[in-house]
Amino acid sequence: MPSYDSARDCHVLRIVYDGPGLAGKTTNLQQICALVPARRRSEMYTPAELKGRTMFFDWMEVDAPPQGGKRLKVQLITVPGQIQRNYRRRPLVEMADVVVFVCDCTKPQVPDTLRTFARLRNSVKRRSVPVPVIVQANKQDDPEALPVDKLRRRLRLDDDVPVISAVAVAGQGVRETLVTAMRIGIERMGDEEIVPLASAFANADALFDHVLSFEDNPVNDDVIDAEELHVGAEDVDLTAEGMAAHLSAASMDALESKARRAALRAGETDEPESPSEEEVPATHGGRRSRRRARG
């Protein structure tokens, strides 16, 4: 929930950028550095990185319009995307006022995007207060990138969850994502209790000390649920006509099975000597089944 920093006499709102490794979280903050004048932001702080990958977090602070007569500082924090670093990212996600989930929409990385989003759902479930989530559909310049409408369906998002198309490396969608996250966070400030700022979020150095404390007892105890297990399931588009045919075939098969069971119970076990057969569409997996033709 939003915080009050008595040392600086300002409100503080935390926006955490989550997502799989190399999805573009750090790139978003780098682009924000270029978009926001230096007088209205801090420098970007990255405690450590390895081959371009965030090991702990990225941090920067941006000035927002005053709220309730007080200055407002918006802290932007990215978390490491690697699954093995989940013990570092989860506590930061749990302390977010708004979460921006950055998706790598390129075809090879879609399963990792789905898997990481499933873990975000688990992290959000641990919170006592719900957190708004904004989705950034990044890398839309890739010819085979998953379109926004299909991404929404694959992530099973409610209609009111904002999904923003982006090419973060070119700056496209970065500002829109930040503005949307800030707007939603500010709107919620009027509905939530404002608490004293935790010392761990006073500045980047304090946050680094806090994150280092996780190293003493790293805990990766996330429960893997059905959503994460089925991230590789094929996503099949069906037209209205195809869906009707699918349901019709399923109903016909169920009706035949029921009729056969009734016949067996009644002792009617005789079968026609030379039944004609025709192929009908299967109800699952593209296979075809055989069904007796009705004369």
C-alpha positions in Angstrom: 0.0 0.0 0.0 1.2 3.6 -0.5 3.6 5.0 2.0 4.5 8.3 3.7 8.2 9.2 4.0 8.5 11.5 7.0 12.1 12.2 6.4 11.3 13.8 3.1 7.7 14.8 3.8 6.3 13.0 0.7 4.2 10.1 -0.3 5.8 7.1 -2.0 4.3 4.8 -4.5 6.1 1.6 -5.6 5.7 0.2 -9.2 7.4 -3.2 -9.6 8.3 -4.4 -13.1 8.0 -8.2 -13.2 8.4 -10.7 -16.1 10.7 -13.4 -17.5 14.4 -12.9 -18.0 15.4 -10.6 -20.9 11.7 -9.6 -21.5 12.6 -5.9 -21.3 12.1 -4.8 -17.7 15.5 -3.1 -17.4 15.0 -1.7 -20.9 11.8 0.1 -19.8 13.7 1.9 -17.0 16.5 2.8 -19.3 14.0 4.3 -21.7 12.3 6.2 -18.9 15.7 7.7 -18.0 15.7 9.1 -21.5 12.1 10.3 -21.4 12.0 12.0 -18.0 14.2 15.1 -17.5 17.0 14.6 -15.0 15.5 17.2 -12.6 12.4 15.1 -12.2 14.1 11.7 -11.6 16.9 10.0 -9.8 19.7 8.1 -11.5 19.0 4.5 -12.3 20.6 2.2 -9.8 21.6 -1.4 -10.6 23.5 -3.2 -7.8 24.8 -6.0 -10.0 24.2 -7.6 -13.4 25.6 -10.5 -15.3 25.8 -10.5 -19.1 23.0 -8.0 -19.3 20.8 -9.8 -16.8 19.6 -8.2 -13.5 20.8 -10.2 -10.5 19.0 -8.2 -7.8 17.0 -5.3 -9.0 17.0 -2.0 -10.9 15.8 1.1 -9.0 14.9 4.7 -9.8 12.6 7.4 -8.5 10.4 9.7 -10.5 8.5 12.8 -9.4 4.8 12.7 -9.9 2.1 15.4 -9.4 1.6 16.3 -5.7 -1.3 14.4 -4.0 -3.2 15.8 -1.0 -0.8 18.7 -0.7 2.2 16.4 -0.4 4.9 15.6 -2.9 4.7 12.2 -4.5 7.7 10.0 -5.4 7.2 7.0 -7.6 9.8 4.3 -7.1 10.3 2.0 -10.1 11.8 -1.3 -9.3 12.6 -4.3 -11.6 13.1 -7.8 -10.3 15.2 -10.6 -11.6 13.4 -12.8 -14.1 15.3 -16.0 -13.6 13.3 -18.8 -11.9 16.2 -19.6 -9.6 16.1 -16.0 -8.3 12.5 -16.2 -7.3 13.4 -15.8 -3.7 14.7 -12.3 -4.5 11.8 -11.2 -6.7 8.8 -12.5 -4.7 9.3 -10.2 -1.6 9.6 -7.2 -3.9 6.4 -8.1 -5.8 4.6 -8.6 -2.5 5.4 -5.1 -1.5 4.3 -3.5 -4.8 1.5 -0.9 -5.1 1.2 -1.7 -8.8 2.8 -4.5 -10.8 3.8 -4.1 -14.5 4.2 -7.5 -16.0 6.5 -7.3 -19.1 5.9 -10.1 -21.6 8.4 -11.4 -24.1 5.9 -12.1 -26.9 8.3 -13.7 -29.3 7.2 -17.2 -30.2 10.1 -19.2 -28.5 9.7 -17.2 -25.2 5.9 -17.5 -24.8 6.1 -20.6 -22.6 8.5 -18.8 -20.2 6.2 -15.7 -20.2 3.2 -17.9 -19.3 5.3 -19.7 -16.6 6.5 -16.5 -15.0 3.0 -15.0 -15.0 1.7 -18.1 -13.3 4.3 -17.5 -10.6 3.2 -13.9 -10.3 -0.3 -15.1 -9.6 1.0 -17.2 -6.8 2.9 -14.2 -5.4 -0.2 -12.0 -5.6 -2.2 -14.7 -3.7 0.1 -14.3 -0.7 -0.9 -10.6 -0.3 -3.5 -9.5 2.1 -4.4 -6.6 -0.1 -5.0 -7.1 -3.9 -2.5 -5.4 -6.2 -3.4 -4.0 -9.7 -1.5 -5.6 -12.6 -0.8 -4.0 -15.9 0.6 -6.1 -18.8 3.0 -4.8 -21.4 3.1 -6.9 -24.6 6.7 -6.3 -25.5 8.7 -7.1 -28.6 5.7 -6.6 -30.9 8.2 -5.8 -33.7 8.9 -9.5 -34.1 7.0 -10.9 -37.1 5.8 -13.9 -35.1 5.1 -12.0 -31.9 2.0 -13.1 -30.0 -0.7 -10.4 -30.7 -2.2 -8.5 -27.9 -5.6 -10.2 -28.1 -4.1 -13.6 -28.1 -1.8 -12.7 -25.2 -4.8 -11.6 -23.2 -6.5 -14.9 -23.8 -3.4 -17.0 -23.0 -2.8 -15.1 -19.7 -6.6 -15.4 -18.9 -6.8 -11.7 -18.1 -10.0 -10.0 -17.1 -11.3 -7.4 -19.5 -10.4 -4.5 -17.1 -6.7 -5.4 -17.0 -4.8 -3.0 -19.3 -2.6 -4.6 -22.0 -0.2 -2.2 -23.7 1.6 -3.1 -27.0 5.3 -2.2 -26.9 8.7 -2.3 -28.5 10.6 -1.2 -25.4 14.0 -1.2 -27.1 12.7 1.5 -29.4 10.8 3.4 -26.7 7.4 2.4 -28.0 4.8 1.7 -25.3 7.2 2.6 -22.4 5.6 6.0 -21.6 2.1 4.6 -22.0 2.9 1.8 -19.6 4.4 4.1 -17.0 1.5 6.6 -17.2 -1.1 3.9 -16.9 0.7 2.4 -13.9 1.0 5.8 -12.2 -2.6 6.7 -12.9 -3.9 3.4 -11.4 -1.6 3.7 -8.4 -2.7 7.3 -7.7 -6.3 6.4 -8.0 -5.9 3.7 -5.4 -4.2 6.1 -2.9 -7.6 7.6 -2.1 -9.0 4.2 -1.2 -6.1 2.6 0.8 -4.5 3.4 4.1 -1.2 5.2 3.8 1.4 3.7 6.1 4.8 4.8 7.2 7.5 4.1 4.7 9.4 0.9 5.5 13.1 1.5 6.1 13.9 -1.0 3.4 12.4 1.3 0.7 13.9 4.6 1.9 16.4 4.6 -0.9 18.3 2.2 -3.3 21.1 1.4 -0.8 18.6 0.5 1.9 16.8 -1.7 -0.6 20.0 -3.5 -1.6 20.8 -4.2 2.1 17.2 -5.6 2.5 17.6 -7.8 -0.6 20.9 -9.1 0.6 19.3 -10.4 3.7 17.4 -12.9 1.5 20.7 -14.6 0.7 21.1 -15.8 4.3 18.1 -18.1 3.9 17.0 -18.3 0.2 13.5 -19.9 0.0 12.1 -21.1 -3.3 8.9 -22.8 -2.0 6.4 -21.7 -4.7 3.7 -24.3 -5.2 3.6 -25.3 -8.9 -0.1 -25.3 -9.9 -2.0 -26.6 -12.9 -1.6 -23.3 -14.7 2.2 -23.5 -14.7 2.2 -27.2 -15.6 0.1 -26.6 -18.8 2.0 -23.6 -20.2 3.0 -25.7 -23.2 -0.6 -26.7 -24.1 -1.5 -25.9 -27.6 -3.7 -22.8 -28.1 -6.3 -23.5 -30.8 -8.5 -20.9 -32.4 -12.0 -22.0 -33.2 -14.5 -20.1 -35.3 -18.1 -19.9 -34.2 -19.0 -22.5 -36.9 -16.1 -24.7 -35.7 -17.1 -24.5 -32.1 -20.7 -25.4 -33.0 -19.5 -28.4 -35.0 -17.2 -29.4 -32.1 -20.0 -29.3 -29.6 -22.4 -31.1 -32.0 -20.0 -33.9 -32.5 -19.4 -34.2 -28.8 -23.1 -34.3 -28.1 -23.6 -37.0 -30.8 -20.8 -39.2 -29.4 -22.2 -38.8 -25.9 -25.7 -39.7 -27.1 -24.5 -42.8 -28.9 -22.6 -44.0 -25.9 -25.7 -43.6 -23.8 -27.8 -45.5 -26.3 -25.3 -48.4 -26.4 -25.3 -48.6 -22.6 -29.1 -48.7 -22.5 -29.2 -51.4 -25.2 -26.7 -53.5 -23.2 -28.8 -53.2 -20.1 -31.9 -54.3 -22.0 -30.1 -57.3 -23.5 -30.1 -55.9 -27.0 -26.7 -57.0 -28.0 -27.3 -58.0 -31.7 -25.4 -55.9 -34.2 -26.2 -55.4 -37.9 -24.3 -57.8 -40.1 -22.6 -55.2 -42.4 -22.9 -51.8 -40.9 -21.8 -48.9 -43.1 -19.5 -46.5 -41.5 -18.5 -42.9 -42.1 -15.8 -40.8 -40.6 -16.8 -37.9 -38.4 -14.6 -35.2 -36.9 -13.1 -36.2 -33.5 -13.8 -34.1 -30.5 -10.2 -33.8 -29.3 -6.7 -33.4 -30.6 -7.5 -33.4 -34.3 -7.9 -37.2 -34.4 -10.8 -38.9 -36.2 -13.2 -41.4 -34.8 -15.6 -43.8 -36.5 -19.3 -43.7 -36.0 -22.1 -45.9 -37.4 -24.2 -44.2 -40.1 -27.9 -43.9 -39.4 -30.0 -45.4 -42.2 
